[in-house]
Amino acid sequence: MTRSMFFLATSKRIGRAAFRLAAASWSAYASLSAIAVQTMTASLTGAMLLMALACSMYVSGIALGHLGGILR
């Protein structure tokens, strides 16, 4: 095997390994990206539900305070 054939074979092996690594990296990126989007969506939904609960408790407190003032 001559030196140029050795370098050609080596470069092909490196190219295939790089392609496999890039494909694995891309699939990992896609799955992690999907998980991140789902987590962010769940977090935002939870925050909105907690905000709605806090607002309803605030309104209930205001209404009860007003009702207590009327009943005194």
Phi and psi restraints in degrees (range 20) as a CNS / XPLOR table:
assign (resid 1 and name C) (resid 2 and name N)
       (resid 2 and name CA) (resid 2 and name C) 1.0 -79.3 20.0 2
assign (resid 2 and name N) (resid 2 and name CA)
       (resid 2 and name C) (resid 3 and name N) 1.0 168.8 20.0 2
assign (resid 2 and name C) (resid 3 and name N)
       (resid 3 and name CA) (resid 3 and name C) 1.0 -63.6 20.0 2
assign (resid 3 and name N) (resid 3 and name CA)
       (resid 3 and name C) (resid 4 and name N) 1.0 -41.3 20.0 2
assign (resid 3 and name C) (resid 4 and name N)
       (resid 4 and name CA) (resid 4 and name C) 1.0 -66.9 20.0 2
assign (resid 4 and name N) (resid 4 and name CA)
       (resid 4 and name C) (resid 5 and name N) 1.0 -36.7 20.0 2
assign (resid 4 and name C) (resid 5 and name N)
       (resid 5 and name CA) (resid 5 and name C) 1.0 -66.8 20.0 2
assign (resid 5 and name N) (resid 5 and name CA)
       (resid 5 and name C) (resid 6 and name N) 1.0 -38.5 20.0 2
assign (resid 5 and name C) (resid 6 and name N)
       (resid 6 and name CA) (resid 6 and name C) 1.0 -62.5 20.0 2
assign (resid 6 and name N) (resid 6 and name CA)
       (resid 6 and name C) (resid 7 and name N) 1.0 -45.8 20.0 2
assign (resid 6 and name C) (resid 7 and name N)
       (resid 7 and name CA) (resid 7 and name C) 1.0 -65.1 20.0 2
assign (resid 7 and name N) (resid 7 and name CA)
       (resid 7 and name C) (resid 8 and name N) 1.0 -36.5 20.0 2
assign (resid 7 and name C) (resid 8 and name N)
       (resid 8 and name CA) (resid 8 and name C) 1.0 -65.3 20.0 2
assign (resid 8 and name N) (resid 8 and name CA)
       (resid 8 and name C) (resid 9 and name N) 1.0 -45.6 20.0 2
assign (resid 8 and name C) (resid 9 and name N)
       (resid 9 and name CA) (resid 9 and name C) 1.0 -64.7 20.0 2
assign (resid 9 and name N) (resid 9 and name CA)
       (resid 9 and name C) (resid 10 and name N) 1.0 -40.6 20.0 2
assign (resid 9 and name C) (resid 10 and name N)
       (resid 10 and name CA) (resid 10 and name C) 1.0 -64.9 20.0 2
assign (resid 10 and name N) (resid 10 and name CA)
       (resid 10 and name C) (resid 11 and name N) 1.0 -42.9 20.0 2
assign (resid 10 and name C) (resid 11 and name N)
       (resid 11 and name CA) (resid 11 and name C) 1.0 -66.2 20.0 2
assign (resid 11 and name N) (resid 11 and name CA)
       (resid 11 and name C) (resid 12 and name N) 1.0 -34.7 20.0 2
assign (resid 11 and name C) (resid 12 and name N)
       (resid 12 and name CA) (resid 12 and name C) 1.0 -65.9 20.0 2
assign (resid 12 and name N) (resid 12 and name CA)
       (resid 12 and name C) (resid 13 and name N) 1.0 -42.2 20.0 2
assign (resid 12 and name C) (resid 13 and name N)
       (resid 13 and name CA) (resid 13 and name C) 1.0 -63.5 20.0 2
assign (resid 13 and name N) (resid 13 and name CA)
       (resid 13 and name C) (resid 14 and name N) 1.0 -42.8 20.0 2
assign (resid 13 and name C) (resid 14 and name N)
       (resid 14 and name CA) (resid 14 and name C) 1.0 -64.0 20.0 2
assign (resid 14 and name N) (resid 14 and name CA)
       (resid 14 and name C) (resid 15 and name N) 1.0 -40.6 20.0 2
assign (resid 14 and name C) (resid 15 and name N)
       (resid 15 and name CA) (resid 15 and name C) 1.0 -62.7 20.0 2
assign (resid 15 and name N) (resid 15 and name CA)
       (resid 15 and name C) (resid 16 and name N) 1.0 -42.9 20.0 2
assign (resid 15 and name C) (resid 16 and name N)
       (resid 16 and name CA) (resid 16 and name C) 1.0 -65.1 20.0 2
assign (resid 16 and name N) (resid 16 and name CA)
       (resid 16 and name C) (resid 17 and name N) 1.0 -42.2 20.0 2
assign (resid 16 and name C) (resid 17 and name N)
       (resid 17 and name CA) (resid 17 and name C) 1.0 -64.4 20.0 2
assign (resid 17 and name N) (resid 17 and name CA)
       (resid 17 and name C) (resid 18 and name N) 1.0 -40.5 20.0 2
assign (resid 17 and name C) (resid 18 and name N)
       (resid 18 and name CA) (resid 18 and name C) 1.0 -65.3 20.0 2
assign (resid 18 and name N) (resid 18 and name CA)
       (resid 18 and name C) (resid 19 and name N) 1.0 -38.9 20.0 2
assign (resid 18 and name C) (resid 19 and name N)
       (resid 19 and name CA) (resid 19 and name C) 1.0 -64.8 20.0 2
assign (resid 19 and name N) (resid 19 and name CA)
       (resid 19 and name C) (resid 20 and name N) 1.0 -43.4 20.0 2
assign (resid 19 and name C) (resid 20 and name N)
       (resid 20 and name CA) (resid 20 and name C) 1.0 -64.2 20.0 2
assign (resid 20 and name N) (resid 20 and name CA)
       (resid 20 and name C) (resid 21 and name N) 1.0 -40.7 20.0 2
assign (resid 20 and name C) (resid 21 and name N)
       (resid 21 and name CA) (resid 21 and name C) 1.0 -64.7 20.0 2
assign (resid 21 and name N) (resid 21 and name CA)
       (resid 21 and name C) (resid 22 and name N) 1.0 -41.2 20.0 2
assign (resid 21 and name C) (resid 22 and name N)
       (resid 22 and name CA) (resid 22 and name C) 1.0 -65.5 20.0 2
assign (resid 22 and name N) (resid 22 and name CA)
       (resid 22 and name C) (resid 23 and name N) 1.0 -39.7 20.0 2
assign (resid 22 and name C) (resid 23 and name N)
       (resid 23 and name CA) (resid 23 and name C) 1.0 -65.1 20.0 2
assign (resid 23 and name N) (resid 23 and name CA)
       (resid 23 and name C) (resid 24 and name N) 1.0 -42.7 20.0 2
assign (resid 23 and name C) (resid 24 and name N)
       (resid 24 and name CA) (resid 24 and name C) 1.0 -65.6 20.0 2
assign (resid 24 and name N) (resid 24 and name CA)
       (resid 24 and name C) (resid 25 and name N) 1.0 -39.7 20.0 2
assign (resid 24 and name C) (resid 25 and name N)
       (resid 25 and name CA) (resid 25 and name C) 1.0 -64.2 20.0 2
assign (resid 25 and name N) (resid 25 and name CA)
       (resid 25 and name C) (resid 26 and name N) 1.0 -41.5 20.0 2
assign (resid 25 and name C) (resid 26 and name N)
       (resid 26 and name CA) (resid 26 and name C) 1.0 -65.7 20.0 2
assign (resid 26 and name N) (resid 26 and name CA)
       (resid 26 and name C) (resid 27 and name N) 1.0 -41.2 20.0 2
assign (resid 26 and name C) (resid 27 and name N)
       (resid 27 and name CA) (resid 27 and name C) 1.0 -68.2 20.0 2
assign (resid 27 and name N) (resid 27 and name CA)
       (resid 27 and name C) (resid 28 and name N) 1.0 -37.3 20.0 2
assign (resid 27 and name C) (resid 28 and name N)
       (resid 28 and name CA) (resid 28 and name C) 1.0 -65.4 20.0 2
assign (resid 28 and name N) (resid 28 and name CA)
       (resid 28 and name C) (resid 29 and name N) 1.0 -40.7 20.0 2
assign (resid 28 and name C) (resid 29 and name N)
       (resid 29 and name CA) (resid 29 and name C) 1.0 -61.1 20.0 2
assign (resid 29 and name N) (resid 29 and name CA)
       (resid 29 and name C) (resid 30 and name N) 1.0 -43.4 20.0 2
assign (resid 29 and name C) (resid 30 and name N)
       (resid 30 and name CA) (resid 30 and name C) 1.0 -64.2 20.0 2
assign (resid 30 and name N) (resid 30 and name CA)
       (resid 30 and name C) (resid 31 and name N) 1.0 -43.2 20.0 2
assign (resid 30 and name C) (resid 31 and name N)
       (resid 31 and name CA) (resid 31 and name C) 1.0 -70.0 20.0 2
assign (resid 31 and name N) (resid 31 and name CA)
       (resid 31 and name C) (resid 32 and name N) 1.0 -41.3 20.0 2
assign (resid 31 and name C) (resid 32 and name N)
       (resid 32 and name CA) (resid 32 and name C) 1.0 -66.8 20.0 2
assign (resid 32 and name N) (resid 32 and name CA)
       (resid 32 and name C) (resid 33 and name N) 1.0 -34.8 20.0 2
assign (resid 32 and name C) (resid 33 and name N)
       (resid 33 and name CA) (resid 33 and name C) 1.0 -65.2 20.0 2
assign (resid 33 and name N) (resid 33 and name CA)
       (resid 33 and name C) (resid 34 and name N) 1.0 -41.8 20.0 2
assign (resid 33 and name C) (resid 34 and name N)
       (resid 34 and name CA) (resid 34 and name C) 1.0 -64.1 20.0 2
assign (resid 34 and name N) (resid 34 and name CA)
       (resid 34 and name C) (resid 35 and name N) 1.0 -41.5 20.0 2
assign (resid 34 and name C) (resid 35 and name N)
       (resid 35 and name CA) (resid 35 and name C) 1.0 -64.0 20.0 2
assign (resid 35 and name N) (resid 35 and name CA)
       (resid 35 and name C) (resid 36 and name N) 1.0 -40.9 20.0 2
assign (resid 35 and name C) (resid 36 and name N)
       (resid 36 and name CA) (resid 36 and name C) 1.0 -63.8 20.0 2
assign (resid 36 and name N) (resid 36 and name CA)
       (resid 36 and name C) (resid 37 and name N) 1.0 -41.5 20.0 2
assign (resid 36 and name C) (resid 37 and name N)
       (resid 37 and name CA) (resid 37 and name C) 1.0 -65.5 20.0 2
assign (resid 37 and name N) (resid 37 and name CA)
       (resid 37 and name C) (resid 38 and name N) 1.0 -42.4 20.0 2
assign (resid 37 and name C) (resid 38 and name N)
       (resid 38 and name CA) (resid 38 and name C) 1.0 -64.7 20.0 2
assign (resid 38 and name N) (resid 38 and name CA)
       (resid 38 and name C) (resid 39 and name N) 1.0 -41.0 20.0 2
assign (resid 38 and name C) (resid 39 and name N)
       (resid 39 and name CA) (resid 39 and name C) 1.0 -65.0 20.0 2
assign (resid 39 and name N) (resid 39 and name CA)
       (resid 39 and name C) (resid 40 and name N) 1.0 -42.9 20.0 2
assign (resid 39 and name C) (resid 40 and name N)
       (resid 40 and name CA) (resid 40 and name C) 1.0 -63.8 20.0 2
assign (resid 40 and name N) (resid 40 and name CA)
       (resid 40 and name C) (resid 41 and name N) 1.0 -41.1 20.0 2
assign (resid 40 and name C) (resid 41 and name N)
       (resid 41 and name CA) (resid 41 and name C) 1.0 -63.2 20.0 2
assign (resid 41 and name N) (resid 41 and name CA)
       (resid 41 and name C) (resid 42 and name N) 1.0 -44.3 20.0 2
assign (resid 41 and name C) (resid 42 and name N)
       (resid 42 and name CA) (resid 42 and name C) 1.0 -64.2 20.0 2
assign (resid 42 and name N) (resid 42 and name CA)
       (resid 42 and name C) (resid 43 and name N) 1.0 -39.1 20.0 2
assign (resid 42 and name C) (resid 43 and name N)
       (resid 43 and name CA) (resid 43 and name C) 1.0 -65.2 20.0 2
assign (resid 43 and name N) (resid 43 and name CA)
       (resid 43 and name C) (resid 44 and name N) 1.0 -45.4 20.0 2
assign (resid 43 and name C) (resid 44 and name N)
       (resid 44 and name CA) (resid 44 and name C) 1.0 -65.0 20.0 2
assign (resid 44 and name N) (resid 44 and name CA)
       (resid 44 and name C) (resid 45 and name N) 1.0 -40.0 20.0 2
assign (resid 44 and name C) (resid 45 and name N)
       (resid 45 and name CA) (resid 45 and name C) 1.0 -63.6 20.0 2
assign (resid 45 and name N) (resid 45 and name CA)
       (resid 45 and name C) (resid 46 and name N) 1.0 -44.2 20.0 2
assign (resid 45 and name C) (resid 46 and name N)
       (resid 46 and name CA) (resid 46 and name C) 1.0 -62.3 20.0 2
assign (resid 46 and name N) (resid 46 and name CA)
       (resid 46 and name C) (resid 47 and name N) 1.0 -41.1 20.0 2
assign (resid 46 and name C) (resid 47 and name N)
       (resid 47 and name CA) (resid 47 and name C) 1.0 -64.2 20.0 2
assign (resid 47 and name N) (resid 47 and name CA)
       (resid 47 and name C) (resid 48 and name N) 1.0 -40.2 20.0 2
assign (resid 47 and name C) (resid 48 and name N)
       (resid 48 and name CA) (resid 48 and name C) 1.0 -67.5 20.0 2
assign (resid 48 and name N) (resid 48 and name CA)
       (resid 48 and name C) (resid 49 and name N) 1.0 -38.4 20.0 2
assign (resid 48 and name C) (resid 49 and name N)
       (resid 49 and name CA) (resid 49 and name C) 1.0 -65.1 20.0 2
assign (resid 49 and name N) (resid 49 and name CA)
       (resid 49 and name C) (resid 50 and name N) 1.0 -41.8 20.0 2
assign (resid 49 and name C) (resid 50 and name N)
       (resid 50 and name CA) (resid 50 and name C) 1.0 -65.1 20.0 2
assign (resid 50 and name N) (resid 50 and name CA)
       (resid 50 and name C) (resid 51 and name N) 1.0 -37.1 20.0 2
assign (resid 50 and name C) (resid 51 and name N)
       (resid 51 and name CA) (resid 51 and name C) 1.0 -66.8 20.0 2
assign (resid 51 and name N) (resid 51 and name CA)
       (resid 51 and name C) (resid 52 and name N) 1.0 -40.6 20.0 2
assign (resid 51 and name C) (resid 52 and name N)
       (resid 52 and name CA) (resid 52 and name C) 1.0 -63.7 20.0 2
assign (resid 52 and name N) (resid 52 and name CA)
       (resid 52 and name C) (resid 53 and name N) 1.0 -40.3 20.0 2
assign (resid 52 and name C) (resid 53 and name N)
       (resid 53 and name CA) (resid 53 and name C) 1.0 -64.0 20.0 2
assign (resid 53 and name N) (resid 53 and name CA)
       (resid 53 and name C) (resid 54 and name N) 1.0 -43.6 20.0 2
assign (resid 53 and name C) (resid 54 and name N)
       (resid 54 and name CA) (resid 54 and name C) 1.0 -63.6 20.0 2
assign (resid 54 and name N) (resid 54 and name CA)
       (resid 54 and name C) (resid 55 and name N) 1.0 -41.7 20.0 2
assign (resid 54 and name C) (resid 55 and name N)
       (resid 55 and name CA) (resid 55 and name C) 1.0 -65.6 20.0 2
assign (resid 55 and name N) (resid 55 and name CA)
       (resid 55 and name C) (resid 56 and name N) 1.0 -41.6 20.0 2
assign (resid 55 and name C) (resid 56 and name N)
       (resid 56 and name CA) (resid 56 and name C) 1.0 -67.4 20.0 2
assign (resid 56 and name N) (resid 56 and name CA)
       (resid 56 and name C) (resid 57 and name N) 1.0 -36.1 20.0 2
assign (resid 56 and name C) (resid 57 and name N)
       (resid 57 and name CA) (resid 57 and name C) 1.0 -67.7 20.0 2
assign (resid 57 and name N) (resid 57 and name CA)
       (resid 57 and name C) (resid 58 and name N) 1.0 -37.2 20.0 2
assign (resid 57 and name C) (resid 58 and name N)
       (resid 58 and name CA) (resid 58 and name C) 1.0 -63.8 20.0 2
assign (resid 58 and name N) (resid 58 and name CA)
       (resid 58 and name C) (resid 59 and name N) 1.0 -46.3 20.0 2
assign (resid 58 and name C) (resid 59 and name N)
       (resid 59 and name CA) (resid 59 and name C) 1.0 -64.1 20.0 2
assign (resid 59 and name N) (resid 59 and name CA)
       (resid 59 and name C) (resid 60 and name N) 1.0 -40.3 20.0 2
assign (resid 59 and name C) (resid 60 and name N)
       (resid 60 and name CA) (resid 60 and name C) 1.0 -63.1 20.0 2
assign (resid 60 and name N) (resid 60 and name CA)
       (resid 60 and name C) (resid 61 and name N) 1.0 -41.2 20.0 2
assign (resid 60 and name C) (resid 61 and name N)
       (resid 61 and name CA) (resid 61 and name C) 1.0 -63.6 20.0 2
assign (resid 61 and name N) (resid 61 and name CA)
       (resid 61 and name C) (resid 62 and name N) 1.0 -43.1 20.0 2
assign (resid 61 and name C) (resid 62 and name N)
       (resid 62 and name CA) (resid 62 and name C) 1.0 -62.4 20.0 2
assign (resid 62 and name N) (resid 62 and name CA)
       (resid 62 and name C) (resid 63 and name N) 1.0 -45.2 20.0 2
assign (resid 62 and name C) (resid 63 and name N)
       (resid 63 and name CA) (resid 63 and name C) 1.0 -64.3 20.0 2
assign (resid 63 and name N) (resid 63 and name CA)
       (resid 63 and name C) (resid 64 and name N) 1.0 -42.8 20.0 2
assign (resid 63 and name C) (resid 64 and name N)
       (resid 64 and name CA) (resid 64 and name C) 1.0 -67.0 20.0 2
assign (resid 64 and name N) (resid 64 and name CA)
       (resid 64 and name C) (resid 65 and name N) 1.0 -37.5 20.0 2
assign (resid 64 and name C) (resid 65 and name N)
       (resid 65 and name CA) (resid 65 and name C) 1.0 -64.1 20.0 2
assign (resid 65 and name N) (resid 65 and name CA)
       (resid 65 and name C) (resid 66 and name N) 1.0 -41.2 20.0 2
assign (resid 65 and name C) (resid 66 and name N)
       (resid 66 and name CA) (resid 66 and name C) 1.0 -66.7 20.0 2
assign (resid 66 and name N) (resid 66 and name CA)
       (resid 66 and name C) (resid 67 and name N) 1.0 -43.2 20.0 2
assign (resid 66 and name C) (resid 67 and name N)
       (resid 67 and name CA) (resid 67 and name C) 1.0 -64.7 20.0 2
assign (resid 67 and name N) (resid 67 and name CA)
       (resid 67 and name C) (resid 68 and name N) 1.0 -38.9 20.0 2
assign (resid 67 and name C) (resid 68 and name N)
       (resid 68 and name CA) (resid 68 and name C) 1.0 -64.8 20.0 2
assign (resid 68 and name N) (resid 68 and name CA)
       (resid 68 and name C) (resid 69 and name N) 1.0 -36.7 20.0 2
assign (resid 68 and name C) (resid 69 and name N)
       (resid 69 and name CA) (resid 69 and name C) 1.0 -67.8 20.0 2
assign (resid 69 and name N) (resid 69 and name CA)
       (resid 69 and name C) (resid 70 and name N) 1.0 -34.9 20.0 2
assign (resid 69 and name C) (resid 70 and name N)
       (resid 70 and name CA) (resid 70 and name C) 1.0 -70.9 20.0 2
assign (resid 70 and name N) (resid 70 and name CA)
       (resid 70 and name C) (resid 71 and name N) 1.0 -38.9 20.0 2
assign (resid 70 and name C) (resid 71 and name N)
       (resid 71 and name CA) (resid 71 and name C) 1.0 -76.5 20.0 2
assign (resid 71 and name N) (resid 71 and name CA)
       (resid 71 and name C) (resid 72 and name N) 1.0 -16.1 20.0 2
